[in-house]
Amino acid sequence: MSYEHAITALADPTRRVIIDRLRGGPMAVGTIANGMDISRPAVSQHLRVLSDAGLLTVTPSGNRRLYAIAPDGVDALRKYLDSLWDDALGAFARAAHEKAKGQ
């Protein structure tokens, strides 16, 4: 999946909460949903969006599914953000250099 899908998926605050809950390791939907202000089916829909965006892996475990952060999906997003940061720093350095030459 591309970083665009990941950014779109993470635009929703509920999905960011889900990602934060999964930082400690794989969980079943019931555990993820525990204490959230939305229904378990709604959590399942958010998990599907995150999975479709390449940010989660889903592993069957008996009669349940375990959701975990997908390293490859997060890495693609990180690489995009790193390149964005590198471009911004490069533009800042060029502008500072031009300003210094003009003084």
N, C-alpha and C positions, 0 to 999 in steps of 0.2 A: 504494500500500500504506500501511497505517497504521503508526504508530510501535510499536504492540503487537507486530506481526509482526517488526519490526526488533529490538526488545528480546529477544524470544524467540530469534531467530536468533543474536544476539550473546551469548547466555547460554553457548554452547559455546566453550570455550577454543580449540579447533582453528579455529573460524570466525573468532575474533578474530585468530589468527595469519595466516590467509588475508587478512583485511582489511588487516593491517599490511603484508603482502607486496605488496599492490596499491596501497599509498600512493604508490609511485613511478611508477605508470602501468600500462597494460594488459599482461596476460600470458596466455600459453596455460597450459592445465592442467598440462602437463608441467613447465613452469618453476615454477609455483606448488608443485607436488608435490615438486620437487627438494629433497632433504635433510629432508623431513618423515618422521616415524615411522609414517605410515599409507600405505596403498596409493594408487595413482593413482585407482582407481575410488572409493575412500572420499573422496578430495579432490573428485572430481566430484560425489558426493552432497552434500557440504558446500556446493559452489558452487551447486548447484541450490537448496538451502534459502536461501542468501543472495540468490540471484536472485529466488526466489519472494517473499522478504520485501521486495523492491524496493531492496536495497542494492547490487546489481551490475547492470551491463549486459553483454550478451553480443553480440559482433559476429563474424560469420563472416569468416574470412580464409583463403582457399584451402581446404585440407582440415582446418583447425583453427578453434577458436573462441577469441577473445580476451575475457578477463574484465577489467572495470574497475569501479571504485567509481562508483555512480550518484549524481550530485550531488543529484537531487531526493529520493531516498530518504534520504540522509544529512541533507539540509535538513529534512525532516519530523521526523526524530529529534531534530535540534538544536533545532527550534522547541519540541518537547515538553519537552525538558530545560531550555530557557530559561524556559518558563512555569512549570515545577516550581520552578526556582531563584527566579524572581520571587515566586512564592507563598510559598516558605519565607522569603525575606528580608522580605516584607511581614508575615508572622506574627511574625517576630522583632522587627521594628520596633514592631508593636502591643504585644507583650508588654513590650518595654523601656519604651515610653511609659507603659503601665499601671503598671509597677513604679515608675517615676519619679514618677508622680502619687501613688502610695501612700506615698511616703517623707516 
